[in-house]
Amino acid sequence: MNPAAIHNPTCCIIVPAYLEERLIADVVRRMLQVLQPVIVIDDGSPDRTAEQAASAGAVVLRHARNQGKGAALHTGFLYAKEHGFDTLITMDADGQHAPADICRFLEAYASTGIPVLVGNRMENPAPMPRVRRWTNRFMSWYLGREMKQVVPDTQCGFRLYRCDILPSEAPNSMGYAAESEILLQLATRGVRMGSVPITVIYQDETSKIHPIRDTLRFFRMIRRYRQSTRHADRGTPPGAGLN
């Protein structure tokens, strides 16, 4: 364990994982060198994802069956709130997020107090596969218009959340649309968001993102959310007490 790692009693790392036995141990070790603790939510993996994460030093929570990334994130959110953390950082289990960038989030939060910070890969998107780059730009523009906030990379799973503003219920959407739904839920409540530039890491892993399928899920999520909120009484004025 790196003695320079930050033992932060107010912040933890939440890592949703599914079928990541090959990479998860190394990913957890590199995260622990920067910030502790790391909580891995094994979303019903039939392989040794949970065992590998635990052996590397993570706290492991397990779903008995695969429920999707949104449910895994929600389990992590509940854990963080129940254990008294003020903030949490979400990271993916596939090694595409650089643990060194964790410090950027902590510094940005300390200096701005913005309750939601989303990683921004679009300042240097060249390493990103072209189709994914186009998809990210379009979805970020579209969701930003819907939220009435500018978030350059809404599809990035590397984020910091203040725990007291997290949604009380798990998102309904499957796959990566769940993370967009979380932002949309928060924006509807007037929660302010910012961005943090991060490093883009692409190796030889196979992406779990499917541009067509995930784009369709994204638009279904938008349509469903519009329908559910069209006649809802929001009560508290947007932004009251949330910024």
DRENPA-3360 file (N, C-alpha, C; in nm, 2 decimals, always signed):
BEGIN
1 = MNPAAIHN = +0.08/-0.12/+0.00/+0.00/+0.00/+0.00/+0.09/+0.12/+0.00 ~ +0.06/+0.22/-0.08/+0.13/+0.34/-0.09/+0.11/+0.43/+0.03 ~ +0.22/+0.46/+0.11/+0.20/+0.54/+0.22/+0.15/+0.68/+0.19 ~ +0.16/+0.72/+0.06/+0.11/+0.86/+0.02/-0.04/+0.86/-0.01 ~ -0.10/+0.74/+0.00/-0.24/+0.74/-0.03/-0.32/+0.82/+0.07 ~ -0.43/+0.89/+0.02/-0.51/+0.97/+0.10/-0.61/+0.88/+0.18 ~ -0.61/+0.88/+0.31/-0.71/+0.82/+0.39/-0.81/+0.92/+0.42 ~ -0.92/+0.93/+0.35/-1.01/+1.04/+0.36/-1.14/+0.98/+0.42;
9 = PTCCIIVP = -1.17/+1.02/+0.55/-1.29/+0.96/+0.61/-1.42/+1.02/+0.55 ~ -1.41/+1.12/+0.47/-1.53/+1.19/+0.42/-1.56/+1.15/+0.27 ~ -1.47/+1.08/+0.21/-1.48/+1.04/+0.06/-1.44/+0.90/+0.04 ~ -1.52/+0.83/-0.05/-1.48/+0.70/-0.09/-1.49/+0.68/-0.24 ~ -1.44/+0.57/-0.29/-1.45/+0.54/-0.43/-1.55/+0.43/-0.45 ~ -1.65/+0.45/-0.54/-1.75/+0.35/-0.58/-1.72/+0.30/-0.72 ~ -1.71/+0.16/-0.73/-1.68/+0.10/-0.85/-1.78/-0.01/-0.89 ~ -1.87/+0.02/-0.98/-1.96/-0.09/-1.03/-1.88/-0.18/-1.12;
17 = AYLEERLI = -1.90/-0.31/-1.11/-1.82/-0.40/-1.18/-1.90/-0.52/-1.23 ~ -1.88/-0.57/-1.35/-1.95/-0.69/-1.40/-1.85/-0.76/-1.50 ~ -1.82/-0.88/-1.47/-1.73/-0.96/-1.56/-1.59/-0.89/-1.57 ~ -1.53/-0.85/-1.46/-1.41/-0.78/-1.47/-1.29/-0.85/-1.39 ~ -1.30/-0.99/-1.38/-1.20/-1.06/-1.31/-1.06/-1.04/-1.36 ~ -1.04/-1.01/-1.49/-0.91/-1.00/-1.54/-0.84/-0.87/-1.50 ~ -0.92/-0.76/-1.48/-0.86/-0.63/-1.46/-0.88/-0.57/-1.32 ~ -0.99/-0.62/-1.25/-1.03/-0.55/-1.13/-0.93/-0.54/-1.02;
25 = ADVVRRML = -0.85/-0.65/-1.00/-0.75/-0.64/-0.89/-0.65/-0.53/-0.92 ~ -0.60/-0.52/-1.04/-0.50/-0.41/-1.07/-0.56/-0.27/-1.06 ~ -0.69/-0.26/-1.11/-0.76/-0.14/-1.10/-0.78/-0.09/-0.95 ~ -0.82/-0.19/-0.87/-0.84/-0.15/-0.73/-0.71/-0.11/-0.66 ~ -0.60/-0.19/-0.69/-0.47/-0.15/-0.62/-0.43/-0.01/-0.66 ~ -0.45/+0.02/-0.79/-0.40/+0.16/-0.83/-0.49/+0.27/-0.77 ~ -0.62/+0.24/-0.75/-0.70/+0.34/-0.69/-0.66/+0.35/-0.54 ~ -0.64/+0.24/-0.47/-0.60/+0.25/-0.33/-0.47/+0.32/-0.31;
33 = QVLQPVIV = -0.39/+0.33/-0.41/-0.26/+0.41/-0.40/-0.29/+0.56/-0.39 ~ -0.41/+0.60/-0.43/-0.45/+0.74/-0.43/-0.55/+0.78/-0.32 ~ -0.65/+0.70/-0.31/-0.76/+0.73/-0.21/-0.82/+0.60/-0.16 ~ -0.85/+0.60/-0.03/-0.91/+0.49/+0.04/-1.03/+0.53/+0.12 ~ -1.13/+0.45/+0.13/-1.15/+0.32/+0.08/-1.20/+0.31/-0.06 ~ -1.20/+0.19/-0.12/-1.26/+0.16/-0.25/-1.37/+0.05/-0.23 ~ -1.49/+0.08/-0.27/-1.60/-0.01/-0.26/-1.64/-0.06/-0.40 ~ -1.63/-0.19/-0.42/-1.66/-0.25/-0.55/-1.80/-0.31/-0.54;
41 = IDDGSPDR = -1.89/-0.28/-0.63/-2.02/-0.35/-0.63/-2.02/-0.45/-0.75 ~ -2.01/-0.58/-0.71/-2.01/-0.68/-0.81/-2.15/-0.71/-0.85 ~ -2.19/-0.67/-0.97/-2.33/-0.68/-1.02/-2.36/-0.82/-1.07 ~ -2.35/-0.92/-0.98/-2.39/-1.05/-1.02/-2.30/-1.12/-1.12 ~ -2.17/-1.09/-1.12/-2.08/-1.15/-1.21/-2.07/-1.30/-1.18 ~ -2.07/-1.39/-1.29/-2.06/-1.53/-1.27/-1.91/-1.57/-1.26 ~ -1.82/-1.48/-1.28/-1.68/-1.51/-1.27/-1.62/-1.47/-1.14 ~ -1.49/-1.45/-1.13/-1.43/-1.42/-1.00/-1.40/-1.27/-0.97;
49 = TAEQAASA = -1.49/-1.19/-1.03/-1.47/-1.04/-1.01/-1.47/-1.01/-0.86 ~ -1.56/-1.06/-0.78/-1.57/-1.02/-0.64/-1.45/-1.07/-0.56 ~ -1.40/-1.19/-0.59/-1.29/-1.25/-0.52/-1.16/-1.17/-0.55 ~ -1.14/-1.13/-0.68/-1.03/-1.06/-0.72/-1.03/-0.92/-0.66 ~ -1.14/-0.85/-0.65/-1.15/-0.72/-0.59/-1.12/-0.72/-0.44 ~ -1.17/-0.82/-0.38/-1.15/-0.84/-0.23/-1.00/-0.87/-0.20 ~ -0.94/-0.95/-0.28/-0.80/-0.98/-0.26/-0.71/-0.86/-0.28 ~ -0.75/-0.76/-0.36/-0.68/-0.64/-0.38/-0.70/-0.54/-0.28;
57 = GAVVLRHA = -0.79/-0.56/-0.18/-0.81/-0.47/-0.07/-0.94/-0.39/-0.08 ~ -1.03/-0.42/-0.17/-1.16/-0.34/-0.18/-1.26/-0.40/-0.08 ~ -1.35/-0.31/-0.04/-1.48/-0.36/+0.02/-1.57/-0.40/-0.09 ~ -1.62/-0.52/-0.08/-1.70/-0.58/-0.19/-1.84/-0.60/-0.15 ~ -1.94/-0.54/-0.23/-2.08/-0.56/-0.21/-2.12/-0.64/-0.33 ~ -2.21/-0.74/-0.31/-2.25/-0.83/-0.43/-2.40/-0.83/-0.45 ~ -2.43/-0.82/-0.58/-2.57/-0.85/-0.62/-2.58/-1.00/-0.65 ~ -2.69/-1.06/-0.61/-2.71/-1.20/-0.64/-2.73/-1.23/-0.79;
65 = RNQGKGAA = -2.78/-1.13/-0.86/-2.80/-1.14/-1.00/-2.77/-1.00/-1.07 ~ -2.74/-1.01/-1.20/-2.71/-0.88/-1.27/-2.83/-0.79/-1.28 ~ -2.81/-0.67/-1.23/-2.92/-0.57/-1.23/-2.89/-0.45/-1.31 ~ -2.77/-0.44/-1.36/-2.74/-0.32/-1.44/-2.66/-0.22/-1.37 ~ -2.59/-0.13/-1.44/-2.50/-0.03/-1.38/-2.57/+0.06/-1.29 ~ -2.69/+0.10/-1.33/-2.76/+0.20/-1.24/-2.79/+0.14/-1.10 ~ -2.83/+0.01/-1.10/-2.86/-0.05/-0.97/-2.73/-0.07/-0.89 ~ -2.62/-0.10/-0.96/-2.49/-0.11/-0.89/-2.44/+0.02/-0.83;
73 = LHTGFLYA = -2.46/+0.13/-0.90/-2.43/+0.26/-0.85/-2.51/+0.29/-0.73 ~ -2.64/+0.26/-0.74/-2.73/+0.30/-0.63/-2.69/+0.22/-0.50 ~ -2.65/+0.10/-0.52/-2.61/+0.02/-0.40/-2.48/+0.09/-0.34 ~ -2.39/+0.14/-0.42/-2.28/+0.21/-0.37/-2.32/+0.34/-0.31 ~ -2.42/+0.41/-0.37/-2.46/+0.54/-0.31/-2.52/+0.51/-0.17 ~ -2.60/+0.41/-0.15/-2.66/+0.38/-0.02/-2.55/+0.35/+0.08 ~ -2.45/+0.27/+0.04/-2.34/+0.23/+0.13/-2.27/+0.36/+0.18 ~ -2.24/+0.45/+0.08/-2.16/+0.57/+0.12/-2.24/+0.66/+0.22;
81 = KEHGFDTL = -2.37/+0.67/+0.19/-2.46/+0.75/+0.28/-2.47/+0.69/+0.42 ~ -2.49/+0.55/+0.42/-2.51/+0.48/+0.55/-2.38/+0.48/+0.63 ~ -2.27/+0.50/+0.57/-2.14/+0.50/+0.64/-2.08/+0.64/+0.66 ~ -2.17/+0.74/+0.64/-2.13/+0.87/+0.68/-2.03/+0.95/+0.59 ~ -2.02/+0.90/+0.47/-1.93/+0.98/+0.38/-2.00/+1.10/+0.33 ~ -1.92/+1.21/+0.32/-1.98/+1.34/+0.26/-1.98/+1.34/+0.11 ~ -1.88/+1.28/+0.05/-1.87/+1.28/-0.10/-1.83/+1.14/-0.14 ~ -1.85/+1.11/-0.27/-1.80/+0.99/-0.32/-1.75/+1.01/-0.47;
89 = ITMDADGQ = -1.66/+0.93/-0.51/-1.62/+0.93/-0.65/-1.65/+0.80/-0.72 ~ -1.71/+0.81/-0.83/-1.75/+0.69/-0.91/-1.64/+0.67/-1.02 ~ -1.60/+0.55/-1.04/-1.50/+0.51/-1.14/-1.54/+0.38/-1.20 ~ -1.50/+0.36/-1.33/-1.53/+0.23/-1.39/-1.42/+0.13/-1.36 ~ -1.46/+0.00/-1.38/-1.37/-0.11/-1.34/-1.28/-0.16/-1.45 ~ -1.29/-0.09/-1.57/-1.22/-0.14/-1.69/-1.08/-0.08/-1.71 ~ -1.04/+0.00/-1.61/-0.90/+0.06/-1.62/-0.89/+0.18/-1.71 ~ -1.00/+0.23/-1.76/-0.99/+0.35/-1.85/-0.99/+0.48/-1.78;
97 = HAPADICR = -1.00/+0.48/-1.65/-0.99/+0.60/-1.57/-0.86/+0.60/-1.49 ~ -0.79/+0.71/-1.50/-0.66/+0.73/-1.44/-0.67/+0.76/-1.29 ~ -0.63/+0.68/-1.19/-0.65/+0.71/-1.05/-0.58/+0.84/-1.01 ~ -0.48/+0.88/-1.08/-0.41/+1.01/-1.05/-0.51/+1.13/-1.06 ~ -0.61/+1.11/-1.15/-0.71/+1.22/-1.17/-0.80/+1.24/-1.05 ~ -0.80/+1.14/-0.96/-0.89/+1.16/-0.84/-0.86/+1.29/-0.77 ~ -0.73/+1.32/-0.76/-0.69/+1.44/-0.69/-0.75/+1.57/-0.76 ~ -0.76/+1.56/-0.89/-0.83/+1.68/-0.96/-0.97/+1.70/-0.91;
105 = FLEAYAST = -1.04/+1.59/-0.89/-1.18/+1.61/-0.84/-1.18/+1.66/-0.70 ~ -1.09/+1.61/-0.61/-1.09/+1.65/-0.47/-1.05/+1.80/-0.47 ~ -0.96/+1.84/-0.55/-0.91/+1.98/-0.55/-1.02/+2.07/-0.60 ~ -1.09/+2.03/-0.71/-1.20/+2.11/-0.77/-1.31/+2.13/-0.67 ~ -1.35/+2.02/-0.60/-1.46/+2.03/-0.50/-1.42/+2.12/-0.39 ~ -1.29/+2.10/-0.34/-1.25/+2.19/-0.23/-1.25/+2.34/-0.26 ~ -1.22/+2.37/-0.39/-1.21/+2.51/-0.43/-1.34/+2.57/-0.48 ~ -1.44/+2.48/-0.52/-1.56/+2.54/-0.58/-1.69/+2.50/-0.50;
113 = GIPVLVGN = -1.68/+2.38/-0.43/-1.80/+2.34/-0.36/-1.91/+2.29/-0.45 ~ -1.89/+2.28/-0.58/-1.99/+2.23/-0.67/-2.02/+2.08/-0.64 ~ -2.15/+2.05/-0.62/-2.19/+1.92/-0.56/-2.18/+1.80/-0.66 ~ -2.17/+1.83/-0.79/-2.16/+1.72/-0.89/-2.05/+1.77/-0.99 ~ -1.94/+1.69/-1.00/-1.83/+1.71/-1.09/-1.82/+1.59/-1.18 ~ -1.83/+1.61/-1.31/-1.82/+1.51/-1.41/-1.69/+1.51/-1.49 ~ -1.62/+1.40/-1.50/-1.50/+1.40/-1.58/-1.52/+1.44/-1.73 ~ -1.43/+1.51/-1.78/-1.44/+1.56/-1.92/-1.32/+1.51/-2.00;
121 = RMENPAPM = -1.35/+1.42/-2.09/-1.25/+1.36/-2.18/-1.24/+1.44/-2.31 ~ -1.33/+1.53/-2.33/-1.34/+1.59/-2.46/-1.24/+1.71/-2.49 ~ -1.16/+1.74/-2.39/-1.06/+1.84/-2.42/-0.95/+1.78/-2.50 ~ -0.93/+1.65/-2.49/-0.83/+1.58/-2.57/-0.89/+1.44/-2.61 ~ -0.99/+1.45/-2.70/-1.06/+1.32/-2.74/-0.99/+1.23/-2.84 ~ -0.88/+1.27/-2.89/-0.81/+1.20/-3.00/-0.80/+1.05/-2.97 ~ -0.76/+1.00/-2.85/-0.75/+0.86/-2.83/-0.88/+0.78/-2.83 ~ -1.00/+0.86/-2.82/-1.13/+0.79/-2.81/-1.17/+0.74/-2.95;
129 = PRVRRWTN = -1.22/+0.62/-2.96/-1.27/+0.58/-3.09/-1.37/+0.67/-3.15 ~ -1.36/+0.69/-3.28/-1.43/+0.80/-3.35/-1.58/+0.79/-3.33 ~ -1.64/+0.67/-3.34/-1.79/+0.66/-3.33/-1.83/+0.70/-3.18 ~ -1.75/+0.65/-3.09/-1.78/+0.69/-2.95/-1.77/+0.84/-2.92 ~ -1.67/+0.90/-2.99/-1.65/+1.04/-2.97/-1.77/+1.12/-3.03 ~ -1.82/+1.08/-3.15/-1.94/+1.15/-3.20/-2.06/+1.12/-3.12 ~ -2.08/+1.00/-3.07/-2.19/+0.97/-2.99/-2.19/+1.05/-2.86 ~ -2.07/+1.06/-2.79/-2.06/+1.13/-2.67/-2.09/+1.28/-2.69;
137 = RFMSWYLG = -2.04/+1.34/-2.79/-2.06/+1.48/-2.82/-2.21/+1.51/-2.84 ~ -2.27/+1.42/-2.92/-2.42/+1.44/-2.94/-2.50/+1.43/-2.82 ~ -2.47/+1.32/-2.74/-2.55/+1.29/-2.62/-2.53/+1.40/-2.52 ~ -2.41/+1.45/-2.51/-2.37/+1.55/-2.41/-2.45/+1.68/-2.45 ~ -2.44/+1.71/-2.57/-2.52/+1.83/-2.62/-2.67/+1.82/-2.59 ~ -2.72/+1.71/-2.63/-2.87/+1.69/-2.61/-2.91/+1.69/-2.47 ~ -2.83/+1.61/-2.38/-2.87/+1.61/-2.24/-2.85/+1.74/-2.18 ~ -2.74/+1.81/-2.22/-2.72/+1.95/-2.16/-2.83/+2.04/-2.19;
145 = REMKQVVP = -2.88/+2.03/-2.31/-3.00/+2.11/-2.35/-3.12/+2.08/-2.26 ~ -3.14/+1.95/-2.24/-3.25/+1.90/-2.16/-3.23/+1.95/-2.01 ~ -3.11/+1.95/-1.96/-3.08/+1.98/-1.82/-3.07/+2.13/-1.80 ~ -3.05/+2.21/-1.91/-3.02/+2.35/-1.91/-2.89/+2.38/-1.83 ~ -2.80/+2.29/-1.85/-2.66/+2.31/-1.79/-2.56/+2.26/-1.89 ~ -2.44/+2.31/-1.89/-2.34/+2.27/-1.98/-2.25/+2.17/-1.91 ~ -2.25/+2.05/-1.96/-2.16/+1.94/-1.91/-2.10/+1.88/-2.03 ~ -1.97/+1.90/-2.06/-1.91/+1.86/-2.19/-1.91/+1.71/-2.21;
153 = DTQCGFRL = -1.91/+1.63/-2.11/-1.90/+1.49/-2.13/-1.99/+1.41/-2.04 ~ -2.12/+1.42/-2.06/-2.22/+1.36/-1.97/-2.21/+1.21/-1.97 ~ -2.15/+1.15/-2.06/-2.14/+1.00/-2.07/-2.02/+0.95/-1.98 ~ -1.94/+1.03/-1.92/-1.83/+0.99/-1.85/-1.87/+0.94/-1.71 ~ -1.82/+0.82/-1.67/-1.86/+0.76/-1.54/-1.77/+0.80/-1.43 ~ -1.66/+0.88/-1.46/-1.57/+0.93/-1.36/-1.63/+1.06/-1.30 ~ -1.68/+1.05/-1.18/-1.76/+1.16/-1.13/-1.74/+1.18/-0.97 ~ -1.76/+1.30/-0.93/-1.77/+1.32/-0.78/-1.91/+1.37/-0.75;
161 = YRCDILPS = -1.97/+1.31/-0.65/-2.10/+1.35/-0.60/-2.10/+1.39/-0.45 ~ -2.17/+1.49/-0.41/-2.19/+1.51/-0.27/-2.30/+1.42/-0.23 ~ -2.28/+1.35/-0.12/-2.38/+1.24/-0.09/-2.52/+1.29/-0.06 ~ -2.53/+1.41/+0.00/-2.67/+1.45/+0.04/-2.76/+1.49/-0.07 ~ -2.70/+1.50/-0.20/-2.79/+1.53/-0.31/-2.82/+1.41/-0.40 ~ -2.77/+1.29/-0.36/-2.79/+1.18/-0.45/-2.94/+1.14/-0.45 ~ -2.98/+1.09/-0.57/-3.12/+1.04/-0.58/-3.15/+0.93/-0.48 ~ -3.28/+0.93/-0.43/-3.32/+0.84/-0.32/-3.35/+0.70/-0.38;
169 = EAPNSMGY = -3.38/+0.70/-0.52/-3.42/+0.58/-0.58/-3.32/+0.55/-0.70 ~ -3.31/+0.42/-0.73/-3.22/+0.38/-0.84/-3.28/+0.42/-0.97 ~ -3.19/+0.45/-1.07/-3.24/+0.49/-1.20/-3.32/+0.37/-1.26 ~ -3.41/+0.40/-1.35/-3.49/+0.30/-1.42/-3.42/+0.24/-1.54 ~ -3.33/+0.32/-1.60/-3.26/+0.29/-1.72/-3.16/+0.18/-1.71 ~ -3.14/+0.11/-1.81/-3.03/+0.00/-1.82/-2.91/+0.06/-1.88 ~ -2.79/+0.00/-1.86/-2.67/+0.03/-1.92/-2.63/+0.17/-1.89 ~ -2.56/+0.24/-1.99/-2.50/+0.37/-1.96/-2.60/+0.48/-1.96;
177 = AAESEILL = -2.72/+0.45/-2.00/-2.83/+0.55/-1.99/-2.86/+0.59/-1.85 ~ -2.83/+0.49/-1.76/-2.86/+0.51/-1.62/-2.78/+0.63/-1.56 ~ -2.66/+0.65/-1.61/-2.58/+0.76/-1.56/-2.63/+0.89/-1.61 ~ -2.68/+0.89/-1.73/-2.75/+1.02/-1.78/-2.87/+1.05/-1.71 ~ -2.95/+0.94/-1.67/-3.07/+0.96/-1.59/-3.04/+1.02/-1.46 ~ -2.93/+0.98/-1.39/-2.89/+1.04/-1.26/-2.87/+1.19/-1.28 ~ -2.80/+1.23/-1.38/-2.77/+1.37/-1.40/-2.90/+1.45/-1.43 ~ -2.99/+1.39/-1.51/-3.12/+1.45/-1.54/-3.20/+1.47/-1.41;
185 = QLATRGVR = -3.21/+1.36/-1.33/-3.28/+1.37/-1.20/-3.23/+1.49/-1.11 ~ -3.09/+1.50/-1.11/-3.03/+1.60/-1.02/-3.06/+1.74/-1.08 ~ -3.05/+1.75/-1.21/-3.07/+1.88/-1.28/-3.21/+1.93/-1.26 ~ -3.31/+1.84/-1.26/-3.45/+1.87/-1.24/-3.47/+1.93/-1.10 ~ -3.39/+1.89/-1.01/-3.39/+1.95/-0.87/-3.31/+2.07/-0.85 ~ -3.24/+2.11/-0.96/-3.17/+2.24/-0.95/-3.02/+2.22/-0.90 ~ -2.97/+2.10/-0.90/-2.84/+2.07/-0.85/-2.74/+2.12/-0.95 ~ -2.64/+2.20/-0.90/-2.54/+2.26/-0.99/-2.43/+2.15/-1.03;
193 = MGSVPITV = -2.38/+2.16/-1.15/-2.28/+2.06/-1.20/-2.16/+2.14/-1.26 ~ -2.05/+2.07/-1.25/-1.93/+2.12/-1.32/-1.85/+2.01/-1.38 ~ -1.74/+2.04/-1.44/-1.66/+1.93/-1.50/-1.51/+1.94/-1.46 ~ -1.44/+1.83/-1.48/-1.30/+1.82/-1.44/-1.23/+1.75/-1.56 ~ -1.13/+1.81/-1.62/-1.06/+1.74/-1.73/-0.99/+1.62/-1.68 ~ -1.00/+1.51/-1.75/-0.93/+1.39/-1.71/-0.86/+1.32/-1.83 ~ -0.77/+1.23/-1.79/-0.69/+1.16/-1.89/-0.78/+1.05/-1.96 ~ -0.76/+1.03/-2.09/-0.83/+0.92/-2.16/-0.73/+0.80/-2.17;
201 = IYQDETSK = -0.78/+0.69/-2.12/-0.69/+0.57/-2.13/-0.77/+0.46/-2.21 ~ -0.72/+0.42/-2.33/-0.77/+0.31/-2.40/-0.66/+0.21/-2.43 ~ -0.69/+0.08/-2.39/-0.59/-0.02/-2.41/-0.65/-0.13/-2.51 ~ -0.63/-0.25/-2.48/-0.68/-0.35/-2.57/-0.81/-0.42/-2.52 ~ -0.88/-0.35/-2.42/-1.00/-0.41/-2.37/-1.11/-0.39/-2.47 ~ -1.21/-0.48/-2.47/-1.33/-0.46/-2.55/-1.43/-0.38/-2.48 ~ -1.48/-0.27/-2.54/-1.57/-0.18/-2.48/-1.71/-0.25/-2.46 ~ -1.77/-0.21/-2.35/-1.91/-0.26/-2.32/-2.01/-0.17/-2.38;
209 = IHPIRDTL = -1.96/-0.06/-2.44/-2.05/+0.04/-2.50/-2.09/+0.00/-2.64 ~ -2.22/+0.00/-2.66/-2.28/-0.03/-2.80/-2.35/+0.09/-2.85 ~ -2.29/+0.17/-2.94/-2.34/+0.30/-2.98/-2.49/+0.30/-3.02 ~ -2.53/+0.20/-3.10/-2.67/+0.20/-3.14/-2.77/+0.17/-3.02 ~ -2.74/+0.05/-2.96/-2.82/+0.01/-2.84/-2.82/+0.12/-2.73 ~ -2.71/+0.17/-2.70/-2.70/+0.26/-2.58/-2.77/+0.40/-2.62 ~ -2.76/+0.44/-2.75/-2.82/+0.56/-2.80/-2.98/+0.54/-2.79 ~ -3.03/+0.43/-2.83/-3.17/+0.40/-2.82/-3.22/+0.40/-2.67;
217 = RFFRMIRR = -3.14/+0.34/-2.58/-3.17/+0.35/-2.44/-3.17/+0.49/-2.39 ~ -3.08/+0.57/-2.44/-3.07/+0.71/-2.40/-3.20/+0.78/-2.43 ~ -3.25/+0.77/-2.55/-3.36/+0.84/-2.59/-3.49/+0.79/-2.53 ~ -3.49/+0.65/-2.50/-3.61/+0.60/-2.42/-3.61/+0.66/-2.28 ~ -3.49/+0.67/-2.22/-3.48/+0.73/-2.09/-3.53/+0.88/-2.09 ~ -3.49/+0.96/-2.19/-3.54/+1.09/-2.20/-3.69/+1.10/-2.22 ~ -3.74/+1.02/-2.30/-3.89/+1.01/-2.32/-3.96/+0.97/-2.20 ~ -3.92/+0.87/-2.13/-3.98/+0.82/-2.01/-3.97/+0.93/-1.90;
225 = YRQSTRHA = -3.86/+1.00/-1.89/-3.85/+1.10/-1.79/-3.94/+1.22/-1.81 ~ -3.95/+1.26/-1.94/-4.04/+1.37/-1.97/-4.18/+1.33/-1.94 ~ -4.22/+1.21/-1.97/-4.36/+1.17/-1.94/-4.39/+1.17/-1.79 ~ -4.29/+1.12/-1.71/-4.31/+1.11/-1.56/-4.31/+1.24/-1.49 ~ -4.25/+1.35/-1.55/-4.24/+1.48/-1.49/-4.33/+1.58/-1.55 ~ -4.40/+1.55/-1.65/-4.48/+1.65/-1.73/-4.58/+1.71/-1.64 ~ -4.65/+1.63/-1.55/-4.76/+1.69/-1.47/-4.72/+1.68/-1.32 ~ -4.59/+1.66/-1.29/-4.55/+1.65/-1.15/-4.54/+1.78/-1.09;
233 = DRGTPPGA = -4.58/+1.79/-0.96/-4.57/+1.91/-0.89/-4.43/+1.90/-0.82 ~ -4.33/+1.99/-0.86/-4.20/+1.98/-0.81/-4.18/+2.05/-0.67 ~ -4.28/+2.12/-0.63/-4.28/+2.17/-0.49/-4.17/+2.27/-0.47 ~ -4.05/+2.23/-0.42/-3.94/+2.32/-0.39/-3.89/+2.39/-0.51 ~ -3.87/+2.52/-0.51/-3.82/+2.58/-0.63/-3.68/+2.53/-0.67 ~ -3.65/+2.51/-0.80/-3.52/+2.45/-0.84/-3.41/+2.52/-0.78 ~ -3.32/+2.45/-0.72/-3.19/+2.50/-0.67/-3.20/+2.53/-0.52 ~ -3.32/+2.53/-0.46/-3.33/+2.57/-0.32/-3.25/+2.47/-0.23;
241 = GLN = -3.15/+2.53/-0.16/-3.07/+2.45/-0.07/-2.98/+2.34/-0.13 ~ -2.97/+2.34/-0.26/-2.89/+2.23/-0.32/-2.75/+2.27/-0.37 ~ -2.73/+2.40/-0.38/-2.60/+2.45/-0.43/-2.50/+2.48/-0.33;
% end
